Amino acid sequence: DKTEWGQSVGWIYGSVTEDVLTGYRMHNRGWRSVYCVTNRDAFRGTAPINLTDRLHQVLRWATGSVEIFLSRNNAIFASRHLKFLQRATYLNLFLRLSGRA
């Protein structure tokens, strides 16, 4: 569901891999990202607890990865603003999530 906060910060909705797509677009607009370690967990999520859920998750990631790669959001061909290492990272992510690496 679209939230006011998500819309105000530029969260991308409508993709099964919205977090990757949002990060890509932010990097493409010149935002920098850093790895941050906090004393406490900043966010908590859930993980698949059985094989069926895990396979469903992997299928979603693969589908979203291919969706991004074949769209105008392709980090390799569609962006002029990403640095070489950023492109390589998104290509690696695509390959890993789509099951090709």
N, CA, C and O atoms as a printed pandas DataFrame, in Angstrom:
     atom_number atom_name residue_name chain_id  residue_number  x_coord  y_coord  z_coord
0              1         N          ASP        A               1    0.833   -1.189    0.000
1              2        CA          ASP        A               1    0.000    0.000    0.000
2              3         C          ASP        A               1    0.871    1.243    0.000
3              4         O          ASP        A               1    1.874    1.321    0.709
4              5         N          LYS        A               2    0.472    2.200   -0.798
5              6        CA          LYS        A               2    1.220    3.449   -0.850
6              7         C          LYS        A               2    1.004    4.222    0.440
7              8         O          LYS        A               2   -0.123    4.364    0.914
8              9         N          THR        A               3    2.090    4.714    0.996
9             10        CA          THR        A               3    1.995    5.507    2.216
10            11         C          THR        A               3    2.472    6.925    1.927
11            12         O          THR        A               3    3.207    7.166    0.969
12            13         N          GLU        A               4    2.050    7.837    2.752
13            14        CA          GLU        A               4    2.481    9.227    2.602
14            15         C          GLU        A               4    4.004    9.331    2.737
15            16         O          GLU        A               4    4.663   10.045    1.982
16            17         N          TRP        A               5    4.550    8.591    3.730
17            18        CA          TRP        A               5    6.000    8.605    3.926
18            19         C          TRP        A               5    6.710    8.054    2.697
19            20         O          TRP        A               5    7.679    8.644    2.219
20            21         N          GLY        A               6    6.235    6.939    2.193
21            22        CA          GLY        A               6    6.868    6.324    1.030
22            23         C          GLY        A               6    6.847    7.232   -0.185
23            24         O          GLY        A               6    7.836    7.333   -0.911
24            25         N          GLN        A               7    5.737    7.880   -0.401
25            26        CA          GLN        A               7    5.643    8.785   -1.540
26            27         C          GLN        A               7    6.550   10.000   -1.351
27            28         O          GLN        A               7    7.137   10.486   -2.319
28            29         N          SER        A               8    6.672   10.491   -0.127
29            30        CA          SER        A               8    7.487   11.689    0.107
30            31         C          SER        A               8    8.981   11.412   -0.068
31            32         O          SER        A               8    9.724   12.308   -0.470
32            33         N          VAL        A               9    9.432   10.199    0.224
33            34        CA          VAL        A               9   10.854    9.886    0.063
34            35         C          VAL        A               9   11.169    9.262   -1.285
35            36         O          VAL        A               9   12.337    9.032   -1.596
36            37         N          GLY        A              10   10.155    8.984   -2.089
37            38        CA          GLY        A              10   10.383    8.452   -3.430
38            39         C          GLY        A              10   10.385    6.947   -3.546
39            40         O          GLY        A              10   10.964    6.396   -4.481
40            41         N          TRP        A              11    9.733    6.263   -2.593
41            42        CA          TRP        A              11    9.650    4.801   -2.652
42            43         C          TRP        A              11    8.913    4.396   -3.922
43            44         O          TRP        A              11    7.893    4.990   -4.271
44            45         N          ILE        A              12    9.428    3.390   -4.606
45            46        CA          ILE        A              12    8.818    2.912   -5.844
46            47         C          ILE        A              12    7.842    1.789   -5.512
47            48         O          ILE        A              12    8.208    0.807   -4.867
48            49         N          TYR        A              13    6.619    1.940   -5.953
49            50        CA          TYR        A              13    5.590    0.930   -5.708
50            51         C          TYR        A              13    5.309    0.166   -7.002
51            52         O          TYR        A              13    5.635    0.639   -8.091
52            53         N          GLY        A              14    4.710   -1.004   -6.881
53            54        CA          GLY        A              14    4.256   -1.742   -8.053
54            55         C          GLY        A              14    5.258   -2.742   -8.598
55            56         O          GLY        A              14    5.084   -3.229   -9.715
56            57         N          SER        A              15    6.290   -3.061   -7.854
57            58        CA          SER        A              15    7.269   -4.061   -8.268
58            59         C          SER        A              15    7.444   -5.050   -7.122
59            60         O          SER        A              15    7.336   -4.680   -5.953
60            61         N          VAL        A              16    7.715   -6.308   -7.461
61            62        CA          VAL        A              16    7.919   -7.291   -6.399
62            63         C          VAL        A              16    9.279   -7.101   -5.726
63            64         O          VAL        A              16    9.507   -7.623   -4.634
64            65         N          THR        A              17   10.169   -6.369   -6.359
65            66        CA          THR        A              17   11.465   -6.040   -5.757
66            67         C          THR        A              17   11.585   -4.527   -5.618
67            68         O          THR        A              17   12.534   -3.912   -6.105
68            69         N          GLU        A              18   10.602   -3.945   -4.942
69            70        CA          GLU        A              18   10.555   -2.491   -4.819
70            71         C          GLU        A              18   11.745   -1.907   -4.080
71            72         O          GLU        A              18   12.120   -0.762   -4.333
72            73         N          ASP        A              19   12.342   -2.657   -3.181
73            74        CA          ASP        A              19   13.502   -2.142   -2.451
74            75         C          ASP        A              19   14.713   -1.985   -3.373
75            76         O          ASP        A              19   15.427   -0.986   -3.293
76            77         N          VAL        A              20   14.944   -2.962   -4.241
77            78        CA          VAL        A              20   16.051   -2.878   -5.192
78            79         C          VAL        A              20   15.795   -1.759   -6.192
79            80         O          VAL        A              20   16.696   -0.977   -6.496
80            81         N          LEU        A              21   14.592   -1.682   -6.693
81            82        CA          LEU        A              21   14.240   -0.658   -7.677
82            83         C          LEU        A              21   14.351    0.740   -7.077
83            84         O          LEU        A              21   14.842    1.657   -7.735
84            85         N          THR        A              22   13.901    0.912   -5.836
85            86        CA          THR        A              22   14.011    2.215   -5.176
86            87         C          THR        A              22   15.480    2.589   -4.991
87            88         O          THR        A              22   15.868    3.725   -5.264
88            89         N          GLY        A              23   16.296    1.646   -4.529
89            90        CA          GLY        A              23   17.725    1.906   -4.362
90            91         C          GLY        A              23   18.393    2.266   -5.676
91            92         O          GLY        A              23   19.209    3.186   -5.726
92            93         N          TYR        A              24   18.059    1.553   -6.732
93            94        CA          TYR        A              24   18.623    1.844   -8.053
94            95         C          TYR        A              24   18.287    3.269   -8.477
95            96         O          TYR        A              24   19.163    4.021   -8.905
96            97         N          ARG        A              25   17.026    3.630   -8.357
97            98        CA          ARG        A              25   16.626    4.973   -8.786
98            99         C          ARG        A              25   17.283    6.056   -7.936
99           100         O          ARG        A              25   17.640    7.118   -8.446
100          101         N          MET        A              26   17.440    5.789   -6.647
101          102        CA          MET        A              26   18.116    6.769   -5.785
102          103         C          MET        A              26   19.578    6.929   -6.222
103          104         O          MET        A              26   20.073    8.052   -6.319
104          105         N          HIS        A              27   20.269    5.814   -6.484
105          106        CA          HIS        A              27   21.653    5.895   -6.949
106          107         C          HIS        A              27   21.729    6.590   -8.304
107          108         O          HIS        A              27   22.653    7.361   -8.562
108          109         N          ASN        A              28   20.774    6.319   -9.152
109          110        CA          ASN        A              28   20.755    6.924  -10.477
110          111         C          ASN        A              28   20.545    8.439  -10.401
111          112         O          ASN        A              28   20.948    9.170  -11.305
112          113         N          ARG        A              29   19.926    8.897   -9.341
113          114        CA          ARG        A              29   19.713   10.341   -9.147
114          115         C          ARG        A              29   20.854   11.006   -8.386
115          116         O          ARG        A              29   20.802   12.195   -8.072
116          117         N          GLY        A              30   21.890   10.214   -8.094
117          118        CA          GLY        A              30   23.056   10.800   -7.449
118          119         C          GLY        A              30   23.141   10.627   -5.945
119          120         O          GLY        A              30   24.091   11.108   -5.327
120          121         N          TRP        A              31   22.181    9.960   -5.345
121          122        CA          TRP        A              31   22.241    9.702   -3.905
122          123         C          TRP        A              31   23.396    8.753   -3.624
123          124         O          TRP        A              31   23.737    7.912   -4.456
124          125         N          ARG        A              32   23.992    8.890   -2.455
125          126        CA          ARG        A              32   25.028    7.970   -1.999
126          127         C          ARG        A              32   24.436    7.087   -0.918
127          128         O          ARG        A              32   23.534    7.503   -0.191
128          129         N          SER        A              33   24.937    5.886   -0.816
129          130        CA          SER        A              33   24.482    5.003    0.253
130          131         C          SER        A              33   25.696    4.556    1.060
131          132         O          SER        A              33   26.807    4.449    0.542
132          133         N          VAL        A              34   25.456    4.303    2.318
133          134        CA          VAL        A              34   26.519    3.842    3.207
134          135         C          VAL        A              34   25.998    2.665    4.013
135          136         O          VAL        A              34   24.793    2.528    4.225
136          137         N          TYR        A              35   26.906    1.826    4.456
137          138        CA          TYR        A              35   26.549    0.709    5.314
138          139         C          TYR        A              35   26.582    1.207    6.744
139          140         O          TYR        A              35   27.585    1.765    7.189
140          141         N          CYS        A              36   25.517    1.013    7.450
141          142        CA          CYS        A              36   25.391    1.542    8.807
142          143         C          CYS        A              36   25.132    0.402    9.781
143          144         O          CYS        A              36   24.230   -0.410    9.577
144          145         N          VAL        A              37   25.929    0.349   10.834
145          146        CA          VAL        A              37   25.739   -0.647   11.878
146          147         C          VAL        A              37   25.225    0.077   13.119
147          148         O          VAL        A              37   25.863    1.008   13.612
148          149         N          THR        A              38   24.090   -0.347   13.610
149          150        CA          THR        A              38   23.515    0.273   14.804
150          151         C          THR        A              38   23.690   -0.662   15.994
151          152         O          THR        A              38   23.862   -1.870   15.832
152          153         N          ASN        A              39   23.643   -0.091   17.177
153          154        CA          ASN        A              39   23.752   -0.906   18.393
154          155         C          ASN        A              39   22.560   -1.838   18.546
155          156         O          ASN        A              39   22.703   -2.977   18.991
156          157         N          ARG        A              40   21.400   -1.355   18.180
157          158        CA          ARG        A              40   20.186   -2.178   18.211
158          159         C          ARG        A              40   19.684   -2.360   16.789
159          160         O          ARG        A              40   20.038   -1.593   15.894
160          161         N          ASP        A              41   18.869   -3.366   16.587
161          162        CA          ASP        A              41   18.271   -3.552   15.270
162          163         C          ASP        A              41   17.406   -2.349   14.939
163          164         O          ASP        A              41   16.520   -1.980   15.709
164          165         N          ALA        A              42   17.666   -1.740   13.791
165          166        CA          ALA        A              42   16.867   -0.601   13.366
166          167         C          ALA        A              42   15.534   -1.083   12.782
167          168         O          ALA        A              42   14.494   -0.458   12.990
168          169         N          PHE        A              43   15.578   -2.179   12.065
169          170        CA          PHE        A              43   14.390   -2.744   11.459
170          171         C          PHE        A              43   14.414   -4.250   11.683
171          172         O          PHE        A              43   15.474   -4.876   11.658
172          173         N          ARG        A              44   13.282   -4.800   11.893
173          174        CA          ARG        A              44   13.178   -6.252   12.021
174          175         C          ARG        A              44   12.226   -6.758   10.953
175          176         O          ARG        A              44   11.195   -6.147   10.672
176          177         N          GLY        A              45   12.589   -7.868   10.374
177          178        CA          GLY        A              45   11.753   -8.454    9.344
178          179         C          GLY        A              45   11.476   -9.902    9.663
179          180         O          GLY        A              45   11.776  -10.386   10.754
180          181         N          THR        A              46   10.908  -10.574    8.712
181          182        CA          THR        A              46   10.632  -11.989    8.879
182          183         C          THR        A              46   11.362  -12.760    7.793
183          184         O          THR        A              46   11.671  -12.217    6.732
184          185         N          ALA        A              47   11.627  -13.994    8.056
185          186        CA          ALA        A              47   12.291  -14.877    7.095
186          187         C          ALA        A              47   11.402  -16.086    6.864
187          188         O          ALA        A              47   10.618  -16.460    7.735
188          189         N          PRO        A              48   11.521  -16.693    5.701
189          190        CA          PRO        A              48   10.745  -17.908    5.435
190          191         C          PRO        A              48   11.074  -18.991    6.461
191          192         O          PRO        A              48   12.228  -19.172    6.850
192          193         N          ILE        A              49   10.043  -19.700    6.885
193          194        CA          ILE        A              49   10.265  -20.726    7.910
194          195         C          ILE        A              49   10.166  -22.145    7.362
195          196         O          ILE        A              49   10.419  -23.110    8.082
196          197         N          ASN        A              50    9.795  -22.273    6.077
197          198        CA          ASN        A              50    9.741  -23.615    5.491
198          199         C          ASN        A              50   10.157  -23.537    4.020
199          200         O          ASN        A              50   10.311  -22.447    3.468
200          201         N          LEU        A              51   10.331  -24.675    3.409
201          202        CA          LEU        A              51   10.826  -24.736    2.038
202          203         C          LEU        A              51    9.874  -24.075    1.045
203          204         O          LEU        A              51   10.318  -23.392    0.123
204          205         N          THR        A              52    8.586  -24.270    1.225
205          206        CA          THR        A              52    7.606  -23.669    0.312
206          207         C          THR        A              52    7.704  -22.155    0.327
207          208         O          THR        A              52    7.729  -21.520   -0.727
208          209         N          ASP        A              53    7.759  -21.573    1.520
209          210        CA          ASP        A              53    7.882  -20.114    1.625
210          211         C          ASP        A              53    9.202  -19.629    1.044
211          212         O          ASP        A              53    9.242  -18.587    0.390
212          213         N          ARG        A              54   10.273  -20.362    1.271
213          214        CA          ARG        A              54   11.587  -19.982    0.742
214          215         C          ARG        A              54   11.588  -20.013   -0.782
215          216         O          ARG        A              54   12.106  -19.095   -1.418
216          217         N          LEU        A              55   11.022  -21.043   -1.367
217          218        CA          LEU        A              55   10.958  -21.133   -2.823
218          219         C          LEU        A              55   10.101  -20.019   -3.409
219          220         O          LEU        A              55   10.424  -19.475   -4.465
220          221         N          HIS        A              56    9.009  -19.679   -2.727
221          222        CA          HIS        A              56    8.162  -18.577   -3.178
222          223         C          HIS        A              56    8.948  -17.268   -3.150
223          224         O          HIS        A              56    8.846  -16.463   -4.076
224          225         N          GLN        A              57    9.723  -17.053   -2.099
225          226        CA          GLN        A              57   10.526  -15.839   -1.985
226          227         C          GLN        A              57   11.568  -15.761   -3.108
227          228         O          GLN        A              57   11.732  -14.711   -3.729
228          229         N          VAL        A              58   12.259  -16.850   -3.366
229          230        CA          VAL        A              58   13.273  -16.873   -4.419
230          231         C          VAL        A              58   12.643  -16.619   -5.782
231          232         O          VAL        A              58   13.216  -15.906   -6.606
232          233         N          LEU        A              59   11.468  -17.195   -6.026
233          234        CA          LEU        A              59   10.765  -16.966   -7.285
234          235         C          LEU        A              59   10.394  -15.492   -7.440
235          236         O          LEU        A              59   10.528  -14.928   -8.525
236          237         N          ARG        A              60    9.931  -14.874   -6.366
237          238        CA          ARG        A              60    9.604  -13.439   -6.416
238          239         C          ARG        A              60   10.839  -12.611   -6.739
239          240         O          ARG        A              60   10.785  -11.701   -7.566
240          241         N          TRP        A              61   11.961  -12.930   -6.080
241          242        CA          TRP        A              61   13.194  -12.184   -6.344
242          243         C          TRP        A              61   13.651  -12.362   -7.788
243          244         O          TRP        A              61   14.072  -11.402   -8.433
244          245         N          ALA        A              62   13.570  -13.576   -8.287
245          246        CA          ALA        A              62   13.977  -13.834   -9.670
246          247         C          ALA        A              62   13.079  -13.095  -10.648
247          248         O          ALA        A              62   13.561  -12.496  -11.609
248          249         N          THR        A              63   11.777  -13.136  -10.406
249          250        CA          THR        A              63   10.833  -12.433  -11.275
250          251         C          THR        A              63   11.096  -10.933  -11.263
251          252         O          THR        A              63   11.141  -10.301  -12.318
252          253         N          GLY        A              64   11.269  -10.367  -10.081
253          254        CA          GLY        A              64   11.538   -8.934   -9.971
254          255         C          GLY        A              64   12.851   -8.547  -10.601
255          256         O          GLY        A              64   12.963   -7.477  -11.199
256          257         N          SER        A              65   13.845   -9.401  -10.476
257          258        CA          SER        A              65   15.153   -9.147  -11.057
258          259         C          SER        A              65   15.074   -9.083  -12.581
259          260         O          SER        A              65   15.617   -8.170  -13.203
260          261         N          VAL        A              66   14.409  -10.040  -13.157
261          262        CA          VAL        A              66   14.236  -10.051  -14.615
262          263         C          VAL        A              66   13.387   -8.854  -15.048
263          264         O          VAL        A              66   13.663   -8.236  -16.076
264          265         N          GLU        A              67   12.367   -8.530  -14.273
265          266        CA          GLU        A              67   11.523   -7.369  -14.570
266          267         C          GLU        A              67   12.369   -6.095  -14.640
267          268         O          GLU        A              67   12.209   -5.296  -15.564
268          269         N          ILE        A              68   13.253   -5.904  -13.683
269          270        CA          ILE        A              68   14.108   -4.716  -13.675
270          271         C          ILE        A              68   15.085   -4.757  -14.841
271          272         O          ILE        A              68   15.273   -3.750  -15.524
272          273         N          PHE        A              69   15.706   -5.903  -15.078
273          274        CA          PHE        A              69   16.705   -6.016  -16.137
274          275         C          PHE        A              69   16.117   -5.728  -17.514
275          276         O          PHE        A              69   16.801   -5.173  -18.374
276          277         N          LEU        A              70   14.859   -6.098  -17.731
277          278        CA          LEU        A              70   14.233   -5.902  -19.036
278          279         C          LEU        A              70   13.485   -4.579  -19.147
279          280         O          LEU        A              70   12.832   -4.323  -20.159
280          281         N          SER        A              71   13.572   -3.741  -18.125
281          282        CA          SER        A              71   12.825   -2.482  -18.137
282          283         C          SER        A              71   13.747   -1.295  -18.383
283          284         O          SER        A              71   14.947   -1.456  -18.607
284          285         N          ARG        A              72   13.173   -0.121  -18.338
285          286        CA          ARG        A              72   13.955    1.108  -18.486
286          287         C          ARG        A              72   14.837    1.348  -17.268
287          288         O          ARG        A              72   15.634    2.286  -17.261
288          289         N          ASN        A              73   14.708    0.524  -16.250
289          290        CA          ASN        A              73   15.513    0.657  -15.043
290          291         C          ASN        A              73   16.736   -0.250  -15.057
291          292         O          ASN        A              73   17.330   -0.497  -14.007
292          293         N          ASN        A              74   17.118   -0.740  -16.208
293          294        CA          ASN        A              74   18.268   -1.612  -16.345
294          295         C          ASN        A              74   19.536   -0.824  -16.015
295          296         O          ASN        A              74   19.858    0.154  -16.689
296          297         N          ALA        A              75   20.243   -1.250  -14.990
297          298        CA          ALA        A              75   21.415   -0.516  -14.510
298          299         C          ALA        A              75   22.586   -0.554  -15.489
299          300         O          ALA        A              75   23.448    0.325  -15.450
300          301         N          ILE        A              76   22.630   -1.535  -16.345
301          302        CA          ILE        A              76   23.755   -1.666  -17.265
302          303         C          ILE        A              76   23.588   -0.772  -18.486
303          304         O          ILE        A              76   24.525   -0.075  -18.877
304          305         N          PHE        A              77   22.414   -0.785  -19.086
305          306        CA          PHE        A              77   22.219   -0.084  -20.352
306          307         C          PHE        A              77   21.411    1.204  -20.247
307          308         O          PHE        A              77   21.584    2.106  -21.067
308          309         N          ALA        A              78   20.540    1.303  -19.261
309          310        CA          ALA        A              78   19.586    2.415  -19.242
310          311         C          ALA        A              78   20.052    3.620  -18.442
311          312         O          ALA        A              78   19.406    4.666  -18.486
312          313         N          SER        A              79   21.136    3.505  -17.725
313          314        CA          SER        A              79   21.555    4.599  -16.863
314          315         C          SER        A              79   22.883    5.181  -17.307
315          316         O          SER        A              79   23.844    4.456  -17.565
316          317         N          ARG        A              80   22.919    6.497  -17.391
317          318        CA          ARG        A              80   24.171    7.179  -17.696
318          319         C          ARG        A              80   24.827    7.699  -16.423
319          320         O          ARG        A              80   25.976    8.140  -16.456
320          321         N          HIS        A              81   24.115    7.654  -15.309
321          322        CA          HIS        A              81   24.583    8.308  -14.096
322          323         C          HIS        A              81   25.285    7.391  -13.106
323          324         O          HIS        A              81   25.961    7.874  -12.197
324          325         N          LEU        A              82   25.141    6.090  -13.259
325          326        CA          LEU        A              82   25.772    5.175  -12.324
326          327         C          LEU        A              82   27.254    5.025  -12.635
327          328         O          LEU        A              82   27.665    5.026  -13.795
328          329         N          LYS        A              83   28.045    4.898  -11.582
329          330        CA          LYS        A              83   29.472    4.639  -11.752
330          331         C          LYS        A              83   29.654    3.164  -12.107
331          332         O          LYS        A              83   28.739    2.355  -11.954
332          333         N          PHE        A              84   30.852    2.836  -12.583
333          334        CA          PHE        A              84   31.128    1.472  -13.024
334          335         C          PHE        A              84   30.849    0.445  -11.925
335          336         O          PHE        A              84   30.191   -0.564  -12.177
336          337         N          LEU        A              85   31.343    0.693  -10.710
337          338        CA          LEU        A              85   31.142   -0.273   -9.635
338          339         C          LEU        A              85   29.672   -0.407   -9.245
339          340         O          LEU        A              85   29.236   -1.489   -8.854
340          341         N          GLN        A              86   28.906    0.672   -9.345
341          342        CA          GLN        A              86   27.476    0.579   -9.071
342          343         C          GLN        A              86   26.807   -0.308  -10.119
343          344         O          GLN        A              86   25.976   -1.153   -9.787
344          345         N          ARG        A              87   27.170   -0.113  -11.373
345          346        CA          ARG        A              87   26.616   -0.960  -12.444
346          347         C          ARG        A              87   26.970   -2.428  -12.206
347          348         O          ARG        A              87   26.124   -3.312  -12.338
348          349         N          ALA        A              88   28.226   -2.669  -11.855
349          350        CA          ALA        A              88   28.673   -4.043  -11.609
350          351         C          ALA        A              88   27.915   -4.659  -10.440
351          352         O          ALA        A              88   27.575   -5.842  -10.471
352          353         N          THR        A              89   27.650   -3.862   -9.411
353          354        CA          THR        A              89   26.918   -4.363   -8.251
354          355         C          THR        A              89   25.490   -4.728   -8.631
355          356         O          THR        A              89   24.998   -5.786   -8.238
356          357         N          TYR        A              90   24.818   -3.866   -9.389
357          358        CA          TYR        A              90   23.451   -4.186   -9.799
358          359         C          TYR        A              90   23.417   -5.374  -10.758
359          360         O          TYR        A              90   22.474   -6.164  -10.719
360          361         N          LEU        A              91   24.423   -5.515  -11.613
361          362        CA          LEU        A              91   24.482   -6.689  -12.489
362          363         C          LEU        A              91   24.663   -7.950  -11.653
363          364         O          LEU        A              91   23.999   -8.958  -11.895
364          365         N          ASN        A              92   25.558   -7.897  -10.675
365          366        CA          ASN        A              92   25.762   -9.037   -9.784
366          367         C          ASN        A              92   24.470   -9.378   -9.041
367          368         O          ASN        A              92   24.116  -10.550   -8.914
368          369         N          LEU        A              93   23.777   -8.370   -8.560
369          370        CA          LEU        A              93   22.509   -8.597   -7.860
370          371         C          LEU        A              93   21.499   -9.259   -8.784
371          372         O          LEU        A              93   20.804  -10.193   -8.383
372          373         N          PHE        A              94   21.415   -8.781  -10.016
373          374        CA          PHE        A              94   20.501   -9.384  -10.979
374          375         C          PHE        A              94   20.843  -10.854  -11.199
375          376         O          PHE        A              94   19.964  -11.716  -11.185
376          377         N          LEU        A              95   22.111  -11.125  -11.399
377          378        CA          LEU        A              95   22.510  -12.506  -11.665
378          379         C          LEU        A              95   22.237  -13.418  -10.472
379          380         O          LEU        A              95   21.784  -14.550  -10.642
380          381         N          ARG        A              96   22.510  -12.928   -9.274
381          382        CA          ARG        A              96   22.291  -13.747   -8.083
382          383         C          ARG        A              96   20.803  -13.976   -7.823
383          384         O          ARG        A              96   20.387  -15.090   -7.504
384          385         N          LEU        A              97   20.011  -12.924   -7.961
385          386        CA          LEU        A              97   18.583  -13.067   -7.678
386          387         C          LEU        A              97   17.852  -13.863   -8.746
387          388         O          LEU        A              97   16.843  -14.510   -8.463
388          389         N          SER        A              98   18.356  -13.818   -9.963
389          390        CA          SER        A              98   17.681  -14.567  -11.022
390          391         C          SER        A              98   18.181  -16.003  -11.098
391          392         O          SER        A              98   17.716  -16.772  -11.939
392          393         N          GLY        A              99   19.119  -16.376  -10.235
393          394        CA          GLY        A              99   19.578  -17.753  -10.165
394          395         C          GLY        A              99   20.646  -18.114  -11.181
395          396         O          GLY        A              99   20.862  -19.297  -11.446
396          397         N          ARG        A             100   21.324  -17.121  -11.759
397          398        CA          ARG        A             100   22.315  -17.385  -12.777
398          399         C          ARG        A             100   23.746  -17.357  -12.252
399          400         O          ARG        A             100   24.688  -17.571  -13.015
400          401         N          ALA        A             101   23.920  -17.098  -10.966
401          402        CA          ALA        A             101   25.287  -17.049  -10.417
402          403         C          ALA        A             101   25.385  -17.944   -9.199
403          404         O          ALA        A             101   26.451  -18.044   -8.591
